[in-house]
Amino acid sequence: MTLLAPERHERILDRLRRTGTITVQEIARDLKVTKETVRRDLDQLETAGSLQRVHGGAVVSSAPSRRETSLRQRQSEHSAQKRAIAREAMSFVPSSPDASVLLDAGTTTEALAELLGAGEEQQHTRFVTTSSVPIAQKLAEISSLDVEVLGGKVRGITGAVVGAQAVATLAHRQADVAFIGTNGVDAGFGLSTPDTAEAAVKSGLVHAARQVVLLADSSKLGQRTLVQFATLEEIDVLITDAAPQSELTHALDAADVRVIVAVTS
């Protein structure tokens, strides 16, 4: 079966994360495509900042701490893993129709929003507050949900609402559960994101819930970006798609974080 470009890119990056270096020859053999196709794929991934091209192949990118990719691009990356994580996250959505839920901006939380929107009608309304304009748009037409979108400035690259108004609103909230996204999960640095304004809102979401569930595909594990917005001790559950490496595993255990590995179908 011929793989589409996003599928090839995902497999290339998965292999690179495992080995740290790849060659054009081995990727062409594994994916059963020509070397020219692999070279084009590697060039596209380098342009996106996902890897660094070297003679004959590629290595892990040095990934500057403020680098961000667009929402549209991230929606096509690790999509199967994000759906699997979202399915696991549904078990943490309170069953009471009177419950309150916080949804962070991000493509994995957006996958969870799609499952919330696909659920059966509730007798009463479940209250959802989100910092994501795309998520608010997805949920606004669901009659069983009462949707609040935080006010403030919208960051075009992520679709996230940021600013003092959003942070102030969250200071007066105490929801049942918050579902949080991140750009990095590091044993020492905790949870991080490249933008200071978005970090402030994420921190507000973390502190505005009784239970905090982190949704992070395995590409985020062991990574750190510019701004820390939470420590590992401030989250209750991590749902990911692959077991963290030993250093992060020990740190999560020490922080009493429950780790759930979602199975990708």
N, C-alpha and C positions, 0 to 999 in steps of 0.2 A: 504494500500500500504506500502510495506517495504521500510524504508528510508535507503539510503546509509550512510556510516560513515561520510563523509563530511557534509551531510545534518543534521545528528544528532548533530554533533559538533556545527554547526551554530545555531541550535535551543537551544542547551544547553547554549551557550555563550550569546545568545539574552536574555534568561530568567535570566541568572546570572547578566547581566548588569542592568536589571530592578529591581531585588530583592536584589542583593548583596550576597545572599546565596541560595544554592539549596541542596536538599537531593536526595539520590539515589532512594528512594521510589517514590517521586513525578515525577522525570524524567522518571522512568520506566513506570509509569502510563500514563503520558502525551504522550510519544512516542510509547507506546504499545510494549515495548521490555522487555527483562528480566533484572533483577538487575545485573547479571553478565556482560551483554552487556554494561550497563551504567557504571559499575566500570571500564571496559576496556577503554571506551570512556574518562572517567575522568582521568585515568592514562595517556592516550595519550595527552590529553589537558594540563595536568600538566607538562609533559615532554617538551611540546612546549612553556611553560611559560604563557599559557593563563588563568590559574586558579591555586588555591592552594587547594590541597586535605585536608579535615578534616574528623574526624570520622563521617561516615554516609552520607557524601556529599562533598561539595566544597564551597569555598568562593572566592571572587575576589582576583586575584594575586596582590602582592605588586609591581610587574612589575618594576624591576630596569631600570633606565633611559637610559642605553646603550643596553638593550636587543633588538635584531633584529631577525626576522624570515626570512627564505630563500625566494627568489622569487618564487620558485616552490610551497612552502607551502602556500604563500599568494595568489597565483593564484586560489587556491581551497577554499579560505575563502571569505564569503560574495559576491560570484560571481553574484548572481541575483541583489543585491543592486548596485554593481559596474556597471553592464550593464545598469541599470536604470539611474544612475548618468551620464553615458556616453551619453545616448540618450538625456538627458536634455542639456548636454554640447554642443551637435551638433548645437544648436540654437545660440551659441556664436562664432561658426566658421565663419569668414567673408565670405560673398557670393562672393566677387570679386575674380576672379582667380589670380589676381595679389597680393593678400594678403599674409602676412607673419605670421606664427604661431610658437610659442615655445611650445614644449612638454617635460615636466619633466619626469624623470624615475618614475616607479611605476605601480602597477597592474590596478589601475583605469584609469590612463592616457593611459595605454596599451589597455584597453577596448575602449577608445575613438579612438585610432589609428586604431583599427579594423574597426570601423564605417567609419572613413575617407577613409580607403582602399577599403571599399565596395561601396563607392559613385560612381556616374556616371562620365564618362570621362569629363574633363573640356577642353574648347577651348584653354585655356592658363594654365600655370603652377602655382600652389600654392606652395609657398616656406615654408618648414617645417624644423625647427632646433630642434634637440632633444639631450638630455643628456643620452638617453637610447639606449644601443646597441640592445636589443630585439625589441624595437620600430622601430629603423632604419632598421633592417632586415625585419620587417613586411611591411614597407612602400617603401622599395627600388625598388620593382618591379612594383609599381603603376605609370604608365606613366604620369598621370595627376598631379603628385607631384614631386617637386624638393627637395630632402632630403639631409640635412646636419647633420652629427653627430659630436658633439664636440670632439676635440682631448684631449687625456690625458690617465690616468690610469683607468682601468675598475675594479670596485668593484664586485667581484664574487657573493656576497650574494644578491646584488640588481640589477646587470647589469648596474649600473650607471657609467658614465664617471665623474671623479673627477680630481682635480689638477689645477695648476696655468695656464696651457694653456687654459683649458676650461673657467676659470674665466676671463682671459684676452680677450678671444674671445667675451664673452657676454658683456664686457664693451664697445664694439664697435658695439652693436646691438640695434635696437629699433623696435621691431616687433609690429604688430597690437594687438595681444593677446597672453598671456601665460596661459597654463593650468598646474597647479601645484598640486603635491601630497604632503602629509604630514604624519608624524607619530602621531602628536598630535595637537589639536586646543584647547587652553586654554584661558579663559577670561583675565587673567593677563599676561601670558607668551607669548601669541600669537601662532605662528606656530613653530613647533620644529621637530627635527630629531636626532637620536642617534649619528651620525657620523659627526665630525667637517668638514672633507673634502667635504662630500656631502652637508652639510649645506651651505658651501661657494658657491657651484654651484647653489643650490636652490635660495639663495639670489640674485645671479647674474641673474637668470631667471626672478625673480620678478621685478628687476630694469630695465630689458631690454625690457619691454613691456608697451604699452599704457594702456592696460586693463589686469587685473590679475584675473583669475577664478580659485578658489580652489576647487578641487574635493576630497571629504573626506567622506567615509562612517561613519555611526554613531558610530562605535567602536572607532573612533579617537577623537570624541567630548568630551571635558572635560579632555583630557589627555595632559600630558607634558613629553617630553623626554629631553635629556641632552642639546642640542644646539638649541637656538632660531635662526631662519633664516629670520623671518619676523614678523612684528606686524600686528594686525588686521587692522589697518589703511592703510596698504599697499596692501590690497586686495580689489577688487571691488565686487566680487560675491562668495558666498559659495554654492555649490551644494552638498547636502547630501541626506540621505534616511529617516531621522527622525528629527523631530523638536528638536533643542538643548534645554537643560535644562535652567531654568530661568536666572541663572547668566551669562551663555554664550550668551543667547539671548539678554540680556540687553547690554552686552559688544559689540556684533556685531552691534546692533542698534546704539550705541553711536559712533562706528567707521564708520557708514554709509555703512555697508556691506549689500548687497542684499542677502537674504537667499532663496534658492529654494529647496523644498523638493520633490525629485523624487519619483514617485509611482512605486513600484516593481510589475511587472505583474506576 
